[in-house]
Amino acid sequence: MKKYCCIDFEIQVKLPSTTAPNIRIIKYQSSHPLLKGLTKQFGFCITMGYDKYNILLPKMTISYCPYCGSKLKDFYGSDEYANEIEGETFVTSP
């Protein structure tokens, strides 16, 4: 069973992608240039819209839960939390 940092974050992550704002837990592939030297390959952001297969939307990157203040990279390290996966649900280059 997935455990989230708080109930408010869990609710926002589980909302349908058609709602706004959207909290996206992004799983990058190990070949992504932004990940050199990192062991955890996750990014976190809030978007005001959603376009399938496109992560290049206006977004606000977050490092801490906006509700309880937990450091997201310390809390979420399993693929099961990702609601965006590079190469499956989006691509970063054409």
C-alpha positions in Angstrom: 0.0 0.0 0.0 1.3 3.4 -0.9 2.0 5.8 1.9 2.0 9.5 1.2 3.5 12.3 3.2 0.1 13.7 4.1 -3.6 13.2 3.1 -3.8 16.5 1.2 -0.8 15.6 -1.0 -2.3 12.2 -1.7 -5.6 13.7 -2.7 -4.0 16.2 -5.1 -1.8 13.5 -6.7 -4.7 11.2 -7.3 -7.1 13.8 -8.8 -7.8 13.2 -12.5 -5.3 14.9 -14.8 -8.1 17.1 -16.3 -8.4 19.0 -13.0 -6.1 21.9 -12.1 -3.8 22.3 -10.5 -2.1 19.0 -11.1 0.7 17.6 -8.9 3.0 15.6 -11.1 5.5 13.0 -9.7 7.8 12.6 -12.7 10.0 9.5 -13.2 12.9 10.4 -15.5 15.0 7.7 -17.2 18.6 7.3 -16.1 19.8 8.8 -19.4 18.2 12.1 -18.8 20.9 14.9 -18.8 19.5 16.5 -15.6 20.1 13.3 -13.6 23.9 13.0 -13.9 25.2 11.8 -10.5 21.7 11.5 -8.9 20.5 8.3 -7.4 16.8 9.2 -7.3 15.3 10.0 -10.6 12.2 11.9 -9.6 11.0 15.4 -10.2 8.0 17.1 -8.7 5.9 20.0 -10.2 2.5 21.6 -10.2 0.9 22.3 -13.6 -2.2 24.3 -14.4 -3.2 22.0 -17.2 -2.4 18.7 -18.7 -1.5 17.6 -22.2 -0.8 13.9 -22.6 2.7 13.1 -23.8 3.8 16.6 -23.1 5.7 17.6 -20.0 6.8 20.9 -21.5 3.9 22.8 -20.1 4.2 25.8 -17.9 4.9 24.4 -14.5 6.2 25.2 -11.0 8.8 22.9 -9.7 8.4 22.0 -6.1 10.9 20.4 -3.6 8.7 20.3 -0.5 5.1 19.3 0.0 2.9 22.4 -0.2 0.7 21.0 2.6 3.0 19.5 5.3 6.5 20.6 4.3 8.0 17.2 3.7 11.1 17.1 1.5 9.6 15.2 -1.5 12.8 13.6 -2.8 13.4 12.1 0.6 9.9 10.7 0.8 9.1 9.4 -2.7 11.7 7.0 -4.1 9.6 4.2 -5.6 8.4 4.0 -9.1 4.9 3.2 -7.8 4.3 6.9 -7.0 5.1 8.2 -10.5 2.2 9.6 -12.4 4.4 10.6 -15.3 7.2 8.4 -16.8 9.6 9.7 -19.4 9.3 7.6 -22.5 5.9 6.2 -21.6 3.6 9.1 -20.8 5.8 12.0 -22.2 9.0 12.7 -24.1 11.3 15.6 -23.5 12.5 15.9 -27.0 10.8 15.5 -30.4 
